[in-house]
Amino acid sequence: MATVWSNGRFCNVKHKVQCKEATIRVSIASFLLGPREAIEPLAELVDGDHASVYVPTTYVFTLVGENNKEQKSYSVRGITRIKNLSK
């Protein structure tokens, strides 16, 4: 969400665990859902010099969709996954 809100100025951190030794490791996953309404770049970050590079989108669409980095749009495969979630 930070990437969309900031119009690409901030990127989400990719998390990667590296095990340095063979020991027992415990992981606890937690998930928080974003807002139900569409998110889009903040108006303060869009102007004549910085056009919006993201279309308004819902959090679920962003989470499941596959981002096409060149066009800042989502693939049919990602849309199909969303449709399957609603079944």
PDB file with SEQRES, HELIX, SHEET and CRYST1 records, atoms N, CA, C and O in Angstrom:
SEQRES   1 A   87  MET ALA THR VAL TRP SER ASN GLY ARG PHE CYS ASN VAL          
SEQRES   2 A   87  LYS HIS LYS VAL GLN CYS LYS GLU ALA THR ILE ARG VAL          
SEQRES   3 A   87  SER ILE ALA SER PHE LEU LEU GLY PRO ARG GLU ALA ILE          
SEQRES   4 A   87  GLU PRO LEU ALA GLU LEU VAL ASP GLY ASP HIS ALA SER          
SEQRES   5 A   87  VAL TYR VAL PRO THR THR TYR VAL PHE THR LEU VAL GLY          
SEQRES   6 A   87  GLU ASN ASN LYS GLU GLN LYS SER TYR SER VAL ARG GLY          
SEQRES   7 A   87  ILE THR ARG ILE LYS ASN LEU SER LYS                          
HELIX    1 AA1 ALA A    2  TRP A    5  1                                   4    
HELIX    2 AA2 ALA A   43  LEU A   45  5                                   3    
HELIX    3 AA3 TYR A   59  VAL A   64  1                                   6    
HELIX    4 AA4 VAL A   76  LEU A   85  1                                  10    
SHEET    1 AA1 2 ASN A  67  ASN A  68  0                                        
SHEET    2 AA1 2 SER A  73  TYR A  74 -1                                        
CRYST1    1.000    1.000    1.000  90.00  90.00  90.00 P 1           1          
ATOM      1  N   MET A   1       0.822  -1.191   0.000  1.00  0.00           N  
ATOM      2  CA  MET A   1       0.000   0.000   0.000  1.00  0.00           C  
ATOM      3  C   MET A   1       0.863   1.251   0.000  1.00  0.00           C  
ATOM      4  O   MET A   1       0.515   2.249  -0.630  1.00  0.00           O  
ATOM      5  N   ALA A   2       1.990   1.199   0.707  1.00  0.00           N  
ATOM      6  CA  ALA A   2       2.856   2.379   0.770  1.00  0.00           C  
ATOM      7  C   ALA A   2       3.360   2.771  -0.612  1.00  0.00           C  
ATOM      8  O   ALA A   2       3.528   3.956  -0.901  1.00  0.00           O  
ATOM      9  N   THR A   3       3.599   1.786  -1.460  1.00  0.00           N  
ATOM     10  CA  THR A   3       4.091   2.070  -2.808  1.00  0.00           C  
ATOM     11  C   THR A   3       3.048   2.838  -3.609  1.00  0.00           C  
ATOM     12  O   THR A   3       3.380   3.803  -4.298  1.00  0.00           O  
ATOM     13  N   VAL A   4       1.794   2.417  -3.523  1.00  0.00           N  
ATOM     14  CA  VAL A   4       0.714   3.094  -4.255  1.00  0.00           C  
ATOM     15  C   VAL A   4       0.476   4.472  -3.664  1.00  0.00           C  
ATOM     16  O   VAL A   4       0.429   5.457  -4.401  1.00  0.00           O  
ATOM     17  N   TRP A   5       0.324   4.565  -2.340  1.00  0.00           N  
ATOM     18  CA  TRP A   5       0.065   5.858  -1.706  1.00  0.00           C  
ATOM     19  C   TRP A   5       1.162   6.869  -2.013  1.00  0.00           C  
ATOM     20  O   TRP A   5       0.877   8.049  -2.220  1.00  0.00           O  
ATOM     21  N   SER A   6       2.421   6.415  -2.043  1.00  0.00           N  
ATOM     22  CA  SER A   6       3.541   7.335  -2.267  1.00  0.00           C  
ATOM     23  C   SER A   6       3.848   7.538  -3.745  1.00  0.00           C  
ATOM     24  O   SER A   6       4.820   8.211  -4.088  1.00  0.00           O  
ATOM     25  N   ASN A   7       3.027   6.962  -4.627  1.00  0.00           N  
ATOM     26  CA  ASN A   7       3.212   7.075  -6.077  1.00  0.00           C  
ATOM     27  C   ASN A   7       4.578   6.530  -6.502  1.00  0.00           C  
ATOM     28  O   ASN A   7       5.231   7.074  -7.392  1.00  0.00           O  
ATOM     29  N   GLY A   8       4.993   5.442  -5.843  1.00  0.00           N  
ATOM     30  CA  GLY A   8       6.238   4.777  -6.190  1.00  0.00           C  
ATOM     31  C   GLY A   8       7.480   5.301  -5.496  1.00  0.00           C  
ATOM     32  O   GLY A   8       8.579   4.810  -5.749  1.00  0.00           O  
ATOM     33  N   ARG A   9       7.327   6.290  -4.623  1.00  0.00           N  
ATOM     34  CA  ARG A   9       8.503   6.852  -3.938  1.00  0.00           C  
ATOM     35  C   ARG A   9       9.012   5.940  -2.825  1.00  0.00           C  
ATOM     36  O   ARG A   9      10.211   5.914  -2.549  1.00  0.00           O  
ATOM     37  N   PHE A  10       8.114   5.193  -2.182  1.00  0.00           N  
ATOM     38  CA  PHE A  10       8.502   4.247  -1.136  1.00  0.00           C  
ATOM     39  C   PHE A  10       8.188   2.839  -1.611  1.00  0.00           C  
ATOM     40  O   PHE A  10       7.171   2.617  -2.269  1.00  0.00           O  
ATOM     41  N   CYS A  11       9.042   1.900  -1.288  1.00  0.00           N  
ATOM     42  CA  CYS A  11       8.827   0.501  -1.675  1.00  0.00           C  
ATOM     43  C   CYS A  11       8.682  -0.362  -0.433  1.00  0.00           C  
ATOM     44  O   CYS A  11       9.295  -0.089   0.599  1.00  0.00           O  
ATOM     45  N   ASN A  12       7.873  -1.399  -0.538  1.00  0.00           N  
ATOM     46  CA  ASN A  12       7.727  -2.335   0.564  1.00  0.00           C  
ATOM     47  C   ASN A  12       8.995  -3.168   0.693  1.00  0.00           C  
ATOM     48  O   ASN A  12       9.635  -3.500  -0.304  1.00  0.00           O  
ATOM     49  N   VAL A  13       9.345  -3.497   1.912  1.00  0.00           N  
ATOM     50  CA  VAL A  13      10.549  -4.279   2.176  1.00  0.00           C  
ATOM     51  C   VAL A  13      10.277  -5.749   1.882  1.00  0.00           C  
ATOM     52  O   VAL A  13       9.253  -6.292   2.297  1.00  0.00           O  
ATOM     53  N   LYS A  14      11.192  -6.386   1.169  1.00  0.00           N  
ATOM     54  CA  LYS A  14      11.081  -7.822   0.927  1.00  0.00           C  
ATOM     55  C   LYS A  14      11.766  -8.534   2.082  1.00  0.00           C  
ATOM     56  O   LYS A  14      12.904  -8.221   2.431  1.00  0.00           O  
ATOM     57  N   HIS A  15      11.065  -9.492   2.672  1.00  0.00           N  
ATOM     58  CA  HIS A  15      11.569 -10.206   3.840  1.00  0.00           C  
ATOM     59  C   HIS A  15      12.130 -11.552   3.414  1.00  0.00           C  
ATOM     60  O   HIS A  15      11.452 -12.328   2.741  1.00  0.00           O  
ATOM     61  N   LYS A  16      13.351 -11.827   3.801  1.00  0.00           N  
ATOM     62  CA  LYS A  16      13.966 -13.110   3.485  1.00  0.00           C  
ATOM     63  C   LYS A  16      14.725 -13.597   4.714  1.00  0.00           C  
ATOM     64  O   LYS A  16      15.584 -12.893   5.245  1.00  0.00           O  
ATOM     65  N   VAL A  17      14.402 -14.799   5.157  1.00  0.00           N  
ATOM     66  CA  VAL A  17      15.061 -15.378   6.326  1.00  0.00           C  
ATOM     67  C   VAL A  17      16.265 -16.178   5.871  1.00  0.00           C  
ATOM     68  O   VAL A  17      16.179 -16.956   4.921  1.00  0.00           O  
ATOM     69  N   GLN A  18      17.370 -15.990   6.536  1.00  0.00           N  
ATOM     70  CA  GLN A  18      18.572 -16.769   6.249  1.00  0.00           C  
ATOM     71  C   GLN A  18      18.964 -17.524   7.513  1.00  0.00           C  
ATOM     72  O   GLN A  18      19.294 -16.917   8.531  1.00  0.00           O  
ATOM     73  N   CYS A  19      18.926 -18.849   7.442  1.00  0.00           N  
ATOM     74  CA  CYS A  19      19.318 -19.682   8.579  1.00  0.00           C  
ATOM     75  C   CYS A  19      20.823 -19.900   8.526  1.00  0.00           C  
ATOM     76  O   CYS A  19      21.348 -20.426   7.544  1.00  0.00           O  
ATOM     77  N   LYS A  20      21.508 -19.499   9.574  1.00  0.00           N  
ATOM     78  CA  LYS A  20      22.963 -19.630   9.606  1.00  0.00           C  
ATOM     79  C   LYS A  20      23.416 -20.946  10.223  1.00  0.00           C  
ATOM     80  O   LYS A  20      24.560 -21.358  10.033  1.00  0.00           O  
ATOM     81  N   GLU A  21      22.537 -21.602  10.953  1.00  0.00           N  
ATOM     82  CA  GLU A  21      22.882 -22.890  11.540  1.00  0.00           C  
ATOM     83  C   GLU A  21      21.637 -23.758  11.628  1.00  0.00           C  
ATOM     84  O   GLU A  21      20.513 -23.255  11.625  1.00  0.00           O  
ATOM     85  N   ALA A  22      21.845 -25.050  11.703  1.00  0.00           N  
ATOM     86  CA  ALA A  22      20.725 -26.001  11.743  1.00  0.00           C  
ATOM     87  C   ALA A  22      20.163 -26.086  13.159  1.00  0.00           C  
ATOM     88  O   ALA A  22      20.616 -26.902  13.963  1.00  0.00           O  
ATOM     89  N   THR A  23      19.190 -25.253  13.459  1.00  0.00           N  
ATOM     90  CA  THR A  23      18.508 -25.280  14.754  1.00  0.00           C  
ATOM     91  C   THR A  23      17.013 -25.185  14.512  1.00  0.00           C  
ATOM     92  O   THR A  23      16.566 -24.907  13.400  1.00  0.00           O  
ATOM     93  N   ILE A  24      16.251 -25.419  15.560  1.00  0.00           N  
ATOM     94  CA  ILE A  24      14.799 -25.295  15.464  1.00  0.00           C  
ATOM     95  C   ILE A  24      14.455 -23.817  15.313  1.00  0.00           C  
ATOM     96  O   ILE A  24      15.000 -22.960  16.009  1.00  0.00           O  
ATOM     97  N   ARG A  25      13.553 -23.544  14.405  1.00  0.00           N  
ATOM     98  CA  ARG A  25      13.137 -22.177  14.124  1.00  0.00           C  
ATOM     99  C   ARG A  25      11.621 -22.105  14.189  1.00  0.00           C  
ATOM    100  O   ARG A  25      10.937 -22.992  13.679  1.00  0.00           O  
ATOM    101  N   VAL A  26      11.097 -21.079  14.798  1.00  0.00           N  
ATOM    102  CA  VAL A  26       9.651 -20.894  14.913  1.00  0.00           C  
ATOM    103  C   VAL A  26       9.263 -19.641  14.140  1.00  0.00           C  
ATOM    104  O   VAL A  26       9.881 -18.588  14.296  1.00  0.00           O  
ATOM    105  N   SER A  27       8.244 -19.764  13.314  1.00  0.00           N  
ATOM    106  CA  SER A  27       7.724 -18.618  12.574  1.00  0.00           C  
ATOM    107  C   SER A  27       6.265 -18.418  12.932  1.00  0.00           C  
ATOM    108  O   SER A  27       5.508 -19.382  13.043  1.00  0.00           O  
ATOM    109  N   ILE A  28       5.876 -17.184  13.110  1.00  0.00           N  
ATOM    110  CA  ILE A  28       4.481 -16.853  13.383  1.00  0.00           C  
ATOM    111  C   ILE A  28       4.037 -15.876  12.300  1.00  0.00           C  
ATOM    112  O   ILE A  28       4.531 -14.751  12.221  1.00  0.00           O  
ATOM    113  N   ALA A  29       3.114 -16.315  11.481  1.00  0.00           N  
ATOM    114  CA  ALA A  29       2.611 -15.465  10.402  1.00  0.00           C  
ATOM    115  C   ALA A  29       1.389 -14.694  10.884  1.00  0.00           C  
ATOM    116  O   ALA A  29       0.540 -15.242  11.587  1.00  0.00           O  
ATOM    117  N   SER A  30       1.305 -13.447  10.511  1.00  0.00           N  
ATOM    118  CA  SER A  30       0.118 -12.655  10.818  1.00  0.00           C  
ATOM    119  C   SER A  30      -0.191 -11.790   9.600  1.00  0.00           C  
ATOM    120  O   SER A  30       0.709 -11.320   8.904  1.00  0.00           O  
ATOM    121  N   PHE A  31      -1.457 -11.597   9.366  1.00  0.00           N  
ATOM    122  CA  PHE A  31      -1.886 -10.841   8.198  1.00  0.00           C  
ATOM    123  C   PHE A  31      -2.896  -9.783   8.627  1.00  0.00           C  
ATOM    124  O   PHE A  31      -3.776 -10.049   9.446  1.00  0.00           O  
ATOM    125  N   LEU A  32      -2.765  -8.611   8.081  1.00  0.00           N  
ATOM    126  CA  LEU A  32      -3.715  -7.529   8.312  1.00  0.00           C  
ATOM    127  C   LEU A  32      -4.273  -7.120   6.963  1.00  0.00           C  
ATOM    128  O   LEU A  32      -3.527  -6.964   5.996  1.00  0.00           O  
ATOM    129  N   LEU A  33      -5.567  -6.948   6.899  1.00  0.00           N  
ATOM    130  CA  LEU A  33      -6.180  -6.516   5.645  1.00  0.00           C  
ATOM    131  C   LEU A  33      -6.190  -5.000   5.578  1.00  0.00           C  
ATOM    132  O   LEU A  33      -6.346  -4.315   6.589  1.00  0.00           O  
ATOM    133  N   GLY A  34      -6.024  -4.503   4.391  1.00  0.00           N  
ATOM    134  CA  GLY A  34      -6.039  -3.066   4.164  1.00  0.00           C  
ATOM    135  C   GLY A  34      -7.464  -2.544   4.068  1.00  0.00           C  
ATOM    136  O   GLY A  34      -8.415  -3.284   4.320  1.00  0.00           O  
ATOM    137  N   PRO A  35      -7.615  -1.287   3.711  1.00  0.00           N  
ATOM    138  CA  PRO A  35      -8.946  -0.683   3.615  1.00  0.00           C  
ATOM    139  C   PRO A  35      -9.781  -1.320   2.503  1.00  0.00           C  
ATOM    140  O   PRO A  35      -9.238  -1.834   1.525  1.00  0.00           O  
ATOM    141  N   ARG A  36     -11.108  -1.282   2.663  1.00  0.00           N  
ATOM    142  CA  ARG A  36     -12.011  -1.845   1.646  1.00  0.00           C  
ATOM    143  C   ARG A  36     -12.134  -0.934   0.429  1.00  0.00           C  
ATOM    144  O   ARG A  36     -12.304  -1.415  -0.691  1.00  0.00           O  
ATOM    145  N   GLU A  37     -12.049   0.369   0.640  1.00  0.00           N  
ATOM    146  CA  GLU A  37     -12.176   1.294  -0.483  1.00  0.00           C  
ATOM    147  C   GLU A  37     -10.881   1.310  -1.291  1.00  0.00           C  
ATOM    148  O   GLU A  37      -9.835   0.865  -0.820  1.00  0.00           O  
ATOM    149  N   ALA A  38     -10.966   1.821  -2.494  1.00  0.00           N  
ATOM    150  CA  ALA A  38      -9.804   1.851  -3.392  1.00  0.00           C  
ATOM    151  C   ALA A  38      -8.719   2.760  -2.827  1.00  0.00           C  
ATOM    152  O   ALA A  38      -9.007   3.783  -2.205  1.00  0.00           O  
ATOM    153  N   ILE A  39      -7.481   2.373  -3.053  1.00  0.00           N  
ATOM    154  CA  ILE A  39      -6.355   3.217  -2.669  1.00  0.00           C  
ATOM    155  C   ILE A  39      -5.721   3.767  -3.942  1.00  0.00           C  
ATOM    156  O   ILE A  39      -5.766   3.136  -4.998  1.00  0.00           O  
ATOM    157  N   GLU A  40      -5.136   4.945  -3.822  1.00  0.00           N  
ATOM    158  CA  GLU A  40      -4.498   5.600  -4.961  1.00  0.00           C  
ATOM    159  C   GLU A  40      -3.428   6.542  -4.423  1.00  0.00           C  
ATOM    160  O   GLU A  40      -3.401   6.826  -3.225  1.00  0.00           O  
ATOM    161  N   PRO A  41      -2.548   7.031  -5.292  1.00  0.00           N  
ATOM    162  CA  PRO A  41      -1.513   7.951  -4.820  1.00  0.00           C  
ATOM    163  C   PRO A  41      -2.132   9.176  -4.148  1.00  0.00           C  
ATOM    164  O   PRO A  41      -3.166   9.681  -4.586  1.00  0.00           O  
ATOM    165  N   LEU A  42      -1.488   9.646  -3.083  1.00  0.00           N  
ATOM    166  CA  LEU A  42      -1.968  10.828  -2.374  1.00  0.00           C  
ATOM    167  C   LEU A  42      -1.890  12.045  -3.292  1.00  0.00           C  
ATOM    168  O   LEU A  42      -0.925  12.211  -4.037  1.00  0.00           O  
ATOM    169  N   ALA A  43      -2.906  12.885  -3.230  1.00  0.00           N  
ATOM    170  CA  ALA A  43      -2.981  14.063  -4.104  1.00  0.00           C  
ATOM    171  C   ALA A  43      -1.751  14.963  -3.949  1.00  0.00           C  
ATOM    172  O   ALA A  43      -1.315  15.589  -4.915  1.00  0.00           O  
ATOM    173  N   GLU A  44      -1.193  15.028  -2.738  1.00  0.00           N  
ATOM    174  CA  GLU A  44      -0.024  15.872  -2.481  1.00  0.00           C  
ATOM    175  C   GLU A  44       1.223  15.393  -3.230  1.00  0.00           C  
ATOM    176  O   GLU A  44       2.172  16.156  -3.410  1.00  0.00           O  
ATOM    177  N   LEU A  45       1.220  14.119  -3.670  1.00  0.00           N  
ATOM    178  CA  LEU A  45       2.395  13.554  -4.337  1.00  0.00           C  
ATOM    179  C   LEU A  45       2.224  13.438  -5.851  1.00  0.00           C  
ATOM    180  O   LEU A  45       3.086  12.888  -6.536  1.00  0.00           O  
ATOM    181  N   VAL A  46       1.111  13.958  -6.369  1.00  0.00           N  
ATOM    182  CA  VAL A  46       0.855  13.925  -7.815  1.00  0.00           C  
ATOM    183  C   VAL A  46       0.743  15.366  -8.300  1.00  0.00           C  
ATOM    184  O   VAL A  46      -0.066  16.141  -7.789  1.00  0.00           O  
ATOM    185  N   ASP A  47       1.557  15.717  -9.286  1.00  0.00           N  
ATOM    186  CA  ASP A  47       1.501  17.062  -9.856  1.00  0.00           C  
ATOM    187  C   ASP A  47       1.998  17.012 -11.298  1.00  0.00           C  
ATOM    188  O   ASP A  47       2.153  15.927 -11.858  1.00  0.00           O  
ATOM    189  N   GLY A  48       2.245  18.154 -11.897  1.00  0.00           N  
ATOM    190  CA  GLY A  48       2.698  18.212 -13.286  1.00  0.00           C  
ATOM    191  C   GLY A  48       4.021  17.503 -13.531  1.00  0.00           C  
ATOM    192  O   GLY A  48       4.245  16.952 -14.608  1.00  0.00           O  
ATOM    193  N   ASP A  49       4.895  17.516 -12.535  1.00  0.00           N  
ATOM    194  CA  ASP A  49       6.199  16.855 -12.668  1.00  0.00           C  
ATOM    195  C   ASP A  49       6.164  15.387 -12.267  1.00  0.00           C  
ATOM    196  O   ASP A  49       7.040  14.616 -12.659  1.00  0.00           O  
ATOM    197  N   HIS A  50       5.171  14.999 -11.497  1.00  0.00           N  
ATOM    198  CA  HIS A  50       5.063  13.623 -10.998  1.00  0.00           C  
ATOM    199  C   HIS A  50       3.652  13.101 -11.264  1.00  0.00           C  
ATOM    200  O   HIS A  50       2.781  13.165 -10.396  1.00  0.00           O  
ATOM    201  N   ALA A  51       3.439  12.584 -12.470  1.00  0.00           N  
ATOM    202  CA  ALA A  51       2.123  12.040 -12.829  1.00  0.00           C  
ATOM    203  C   ALA A  51       1.847  10.775 -12.022  1.00  0.00           C  
ATOM    204  O   ALA A  51       2.773  10.091 -11.587  1.00  0.00           O  
ATOM    205  N   SER A  52       0.582  10.475 -11.830  1.00  0.00           N  
ATOM    206  CA  SER A  52       0.202   9.252 -11.117  1.00  0.00           C  
ATOM    207  C   SER A  52       0.605   8.041 -11.947  1.00  0.00           C  
ATOM    208  O   SER A  52       0.247   7.941 -13.121  1.00  0.00           O  
ATOM    209  N   VAL A  53       1.350   7.119 -11.337  1.00  0.00           N  
ATOM    210  CA  VAL A  53       1.774   5.907 -12.044  1.00  0.00           C  
ATOM    211  C   VAL A  53       0.949   4.692 -11.629  1.00  0.00           C  
ATOM    212  O   VAL A  53       1.187   3.587 -12.116  1.00  0.00           O  
ATOM    213  N   TYR A  54      -0.011   4.887 -10.743  1.00  0.00           N  
ATOM    214  CA  TYR A  54      -0.887   3.800 -10.303  1.00  0.00           C  
ATOM    215  C   TYR A  54      -2.341   4.210 -10.492  1.00  0.00           C  
ATOM    216  O   TYR A  54      -2.708   5.358 -10.245  1.00  0.00           O  
ATOM    217  N   VAL A  55      -3.155   3.274 -10.925  1.00  0.00           N  
ATOM    218  CA  VAL A  55      -4.591   3.516 -11.012  1.00  0.00           C  
ATOM    219  C   VAL A  55      -5.201   3.173  -9.662  1.00  0.00           C  
ATOM    220  O   VAL A  55      -4.646   2.347  -8.936  1.00  0.00           O  
ATOM    221  N   PRO A  56      -6.340   3.790  -9.300  1.00  0.00           N  
ATOM    222  CA  PRO A  56      -6.989   3.410  -8.050  1.00  0.00           C  
ATOM    223  C   PRO A  56      -7.287   1.909  -8.048  1.00  0.00           C  
ATOM    224  O   PRO A  56      -7.778   1.368  -9.039  1.00  0.00           O  
ATOM    225  N   THR A  57      -6.995   1.255  -6.955  1.00  0.00           N  
ATOM    226  CA  THR A  57      -7.173  -0.186  -6.857  1.00  0.00           C  
ATOM    227  C   THR A  57      -7.510  -0.567  -5.423  1.00  0.00           C  
ATOM    228  O   THR A  57      -7.168   0.155  -4.486  1.00  0.00           O  
ATOM    229  N   THR A  58      -8.169  -1.684  -5.256  1.00  0.00           N  
ATOM    230  CA  THR A  58      -8.473  -2.144  -3.902  1.00  0.00           C  
ATOM    231  C   THR A  58      -7.290  -2.920  -3.351  1.00  0.00           C  
ATOM    232  O   THR A  58      -6.447  -3.399  -4.110  1.00  0.00           O  
ATOM    233  N   TYR A  59      -7.226  -3.042  -2.057  1.00  0.00           N  
ATOM    234  CA  TYR A  59      -6.127  -3.748  -1.405  1.00  0.00           C  
ATOM    235  C   TYR A  59      -6.069  -5.208  -1.840  1.00  0.00           C  
ATOM    236  O   TYR A  59      -4.983  -5.738  -2.075  1.00  0.00           O  
ATOM    237  N   VAL A  60      -7.225  -5.867  -1.951  1.00  0.00           N  
ATOM    238  CA  VAL A  60      -7.243  -7.277  -2.354  1.00  0.00           C  
ATOM    239  C   VAL A  60      -6.683  -7.422  -3.757  1.00  0.00           C  
ATOM    240  O   VAL A  60      -5.930  -8.358  -4.025  1.00  0.00           O  
ATOM    241  N   PHE A  61      -7.035  -6.518  -4.653  1.00  0.00           N  
ATOM    242  CA  PHE A  61      -6.530  -6.573  -6.027  1.00  0.00           C  
ATOM    243  C   PHE A  61      -5.014  -6.408  -6.039  1.00  0.00           C  
ATOM    244  O   PHE A  61      -4.324  -7.098  -6.790  1.00  0.00           O  
ATOM    245  N   THR A  62      -4.494  -5.513  -5.224  1.00  0.00           N  
ATOM    246  CA  THR A  62      -3.055  -5.298  -5.134  1.00  0.00           C  
ATOM    247  C   THR A  62      -2.367  -6.510  -4.531  1.00  0.00           C  
ATOM    248  O   THR A  62      -1.291  -6.902  -4.982  1.00  0.00           O  
ATOM    249  N   LEU A  63      -2.977  -7.105  -3.520  1.00  0.00           N  
ATOM    250  CA  LEU A  63      -2.391  -8.252  -2.838  1.00  0.00           C  
ATOM    251  C   LEU A  63      -2.308  -9.466  -3.745  1.00  0.00           C  
ATOM    252  O   LEU A  63      -1.287 -10.154  -3.767  1.00  0.00           O  
ATOM    253  N   VAL A  64      -3.371  -9.739  -4.496  1.00  0.00           N  
ATOM    254  CA  VAL A  64      -3.445 -10.951  -5.308  1.00  0.00           C  
ATOM    255  C   VAL A  64      -2.946 -10.723  -6.722  1.00  0.00           C  
ATOM    256  O   VAL A  64      -2.386 -11.637  -7.329  1.00  0.00           O  
ATOM    257  N   GLY A  65      -3.135  -9.531  -7.260  1.00  0.00           N  
ATOM    258  CA  GLY A  65      -2.741  -9.255  -8.638  1.00  0.00           C  
ATOM    259  C   GLY A  65      -1.243  -9.346  -8.840  1.00  0.00           C  
ATOM    260  O   GLY A  65      -0.460  -9.208  -7.900  1.00  0.00           O  
ATOM    261  N   GLU A  66      -0.865  -9.577 -10.069  1.00  0.00           N  
ATOM    262  CA  GLU A  66       0.552  -9.614 -10.411  1.00  0.00           C  
ATOM    263  C   GLU A  66       0.903  -8.314 -11.106  1.00  0.00           C  
ATOM    264  O   GLU A  66       0.379  -8.025 -12.182  1.00  0.00           O  
ATOM    265  N   ASN A  67       1.762  -7.545 -10.519  1.00  0.00           N  
ATOM    266  CA  ASN A  67       2.087  -6.219 -11.021  1.00  0.00           C  
ATOM    267  C   ASN A  67       2.965  -6.297 -12.263  1.00  0.00           C  
ATOM    268  O   ASN A  67       4.031  -6.912 -12.244  1.00  0.00           O  
ATOM    269  N   ASN A  68       2.511  -5.670 -13.336  1.00  0.00           N  
ATOM    270  CA  ASN A  68       3.320  -5.530 -14.540  1.00  0.00           C  
ATOM    271  C   ASN A  68       4.107  -4.237 -14.363  1.00  0.00           C  
ATOM    272  O   ASN A  68       3.551  -3.151 -14.525  1.00  0.00           O  
ATOM    273  N   LYS A  69       5.377  -4.337 -14.037  1.00  0.00           N  
ATOM    274  CA  LYS A  69       6.168  -3.172 -13.640  1.00  0.00           C  
ATOM    275  C   LYS A  69       6.265  -2.097 -14.724  1.00  0.00           C  
ATOM    276  O   LYS A  69       6.387  -0.915 -14.402  1.00  0.00           O  
ATOM    277  N   GLU A  70       6.213  -2.482 -15.993  1.00  0.00           N  
ATOM    278  CA  GLU A  70       6.328  -1.494 -17.061  1.00  0.00           C  
ATOM    279  C   GLU A  70       5.055  -0.675 -17.215  1.00  0.00           C  
ATOM    280  O   GLU A  70       5.123   0.528 -17.469  1.00  0.00           O  
ATOM    281  N   GLN A  71       3.900  -1.306 -17.065  1.00  0.00           N  
ATOM    282  CA  GLN A  71       2.643  -0.606 -17.303  1.00  0.00           C  
ATOM    283  C   GLN A  71       1.899  -0.265 -16.021  1.00  0.00           C  
ATOM    284  O   GLN A  71       0.874   0.415 -16.073  1.00  0.00           O  
ATOM    285  N   LYS A  72       2.387  -0.720 -14.876  1.00  0.00           N  
ATOM    286  CA  LYS A  72       1.725  -0.479 -13.591  1.00  0.00           C  
ATOM    287  C   LYS A  72       0.267  -0.933 -13.648  1.00  0.00           C  
ATOM    288  O   LYS A  72      -0.630  -0.245 -13.161  1.00  0.00           O  
ATOM    289  N   SER A  73       0.047  -2.089 -14.242  1.00  0.00           N  
ATOM    290  CA  SER A  73      -1.294  -2.657 -14.310  1.00  0.00           C  
ATOM    291  C   SER A  73      -1.226  -4.110 -13.879  1.00  0.00           C  
ATOM    292  O   SER A  73      -0.140  -4.637 -13.637  1.00  0.00           O  
ATOM    293  N   TYR A  74      -2.358  -4.749 -13.783  1.00  0.00           N  
ATOM    294  CA  TYR A  74      -2.411  -6.103 -13.263  1.00  0.00           C  
ATOM    295  C   TYR A  74      -2.848  -7.093 -14.327  1.00  0.00           C  
ATOM    296  O   TYR A  74      -3.646  -6.759 -15.204  1.00  0.00           O  
ATOM    297  N   SER A  75      -2.331  -8.299 -14.252  1.00  0.00           N  
ATOM    298  CA  SER A  75      -2.565  -9.305 -15.279  1.00  0.00           C  
ATOM    299  C   SER A  75      -3.923  -9.971 -15.141  1.00  0.00           C  
ATOM    300  O   SER A  75      -4.568  -9.892 -14.095  1.00  0.00           O  
ATOM    301  N   VAL A  76      -4.342 -10.621 -16.202  1.00  0.00           N  
ATOM    302  CA  VAL A  76      -5.587 -11.390 -16.208  1.00  0.00           C  
ATOM    303  C   VAL A  76      -5.490 -12.518 -15.189  1.00  0.00           C  
ATOM    304  O   VAL A  76      -6.484 -12.864 -14.551  1.00  0.00           O  
ATOM    305  N   ARG A  77      -4.306 -13.090 -15.033  1.00  0.00           N  
ATOM    306  CA  ARG A  77      -4.110 -14.169 -14.063  1.00  0.00           C  
ATOM    307  C   ARG A  77      -4.445 -13.689 -12.648  1.00  0.00           C  
ATOM    308  O   ARG A  77      -5.103 -14.402 -11.890  1.00  0.00           O  
ATOM    309  N   GLY A  78      -3.996 -12.487 -12.294  1.00  0.00           N  
ATOM    310  CA  GLY A  78      -4.299 -11.935 -10.983  1.00  0.00           C  
ATOM    311  C   GLY A  78      -5.784 -11.682 -10.803  1.00  0.00           C  
ATOM    312  O   GLY A  78      -6.331 -11.933  -9.729  1.00  0.00           O  
ATOM    313  N   ILE A  79      -6.444 -11.186 -11.844  1.00  0.00           N  
ATOM    314  CA  ILE A  79      -7.887 -10.934 -11.789  1.00  0.00           C  
ATOM    315  C   ILE A  79      -8.640 -12.249 -11.613  1.00  0.00           C  
ATOM    316  O   ILE A  79      -9.616 -12.309 -10.864  1.00  0.00           O  
ATOM    317  N   THR A  80      -8.197 -13.295 -12.292  1.00  0.00           N  
ATOM    318  CA  THR A  80      -8.836 -14.606 -12.162  1.00  0.00           C  
ATOM    319  C   THR A  80      -8.732 -15.112 -10.734  1.00  0.00           C  
ATOM    320  O   THR A  80      -9.684 -15.694 -10.215  1.00  0.00           O  
ATOM    321  N   ARG A  81      -7.600 -14.901 -10.095  1.00  0.00           N  
ATOM    322  CA  ARG A  81      -7.442 -15.319  -8.693  1.00  0.00           C  
ATOM    323  C   ARG A  81      -8.440 -14.604  -7.798  1.00  0.00           C  
ATOM    324  O   ARG A  81      -9.014 -15.210  -6.893  1.00  0.00           O  
ATOM    325  N   ILE A  82      -8.646 -13.326  -8.046  1.00  0.00           N  
ATOM    326  CA  ILE A  82      -9.599 -12.565  -7.237  1.00  0.00           C  
ATOM    327  C   ILE A  82     -11.007 -13.110  -7.429  1.00  0.00           C  
ATOM    328  O   ILE A  82     -11.748 -13.271  -6.459  1.00  0.00           O  
ATOM    329  N   LYS A  83     -11.379 -13.394  -8.663  1.00  0.00           N  
ATOM    330  CA  LYS A  83     -12.710 -13.949  -8.928  1.00  0.00           C  
ATOM    331  C   LYS A  83     -12.891 -15.269  -8.194  1.00  0.00           C  
ATOM    332  O   LYS A  83     -13.971 -15.546  -7.674  1.00  0.00           O  
ATOM    333  N   ASN A  84     -11.843 -16.086  -8.148  1.00  0.00           N  
ATOM    334  CA  ASN A  84     -11.928 -17.372  -7.460  1.00  0.00           C  
ATOM    335  C   ASN A  84     -12.053 -17.202  -5.952  1.00  0.00           C  
ATOM    336  O   ASN A  84     -12.634 -18.062  -5.290  1.00  0.00           O  
ATOM    337  N   LEU A  85     -11.523 -16.115  -5.392  1.00  0.00           N  
ATOM    338  CA  LEU A  85     -11.646 -15.862  -3.957  1.00  0.00           C  
ATOM    339  C   LEU A  85     -13.095 -15.624  -3.552  1.00  0.00           C  
ATOM    340  O   LEU A  85     -13.497 -15.965  -2.440  1.00  0.00           O  
ATOM    341  N   SER A  86     -13.872 -15.044  -4.444  1.00  0.00           N  
ATOM    342  CA  SER A  86     -15.253 -14.694  -4.110  1.00  0.00           C  
ATOM    343  C   SER A  86     -16.210 -15.872  -4.202  1.00  0.00           C  
ATOM    344  O   SER A  86     -17.381 -15.741  -3.845  1.00  0.00           O  
ATOM    345  N   LYS A  87     -15.733 -17.029  -4.677  1.00  0.00           N  
ATOM    346  CA  LYS A  87     -16.608 -18.206  -4.812  1.00  0.00           C  
ATOM    347  C   LYS A  87     -16.777 -18.930  -3.503  1.00  0.00           C  
ATOM    348  O   LYS A  87     -17.480 -19.939  -3.442  1.00  0.00           O  
TER     349      LYS A  87                                                      
END                                                                             
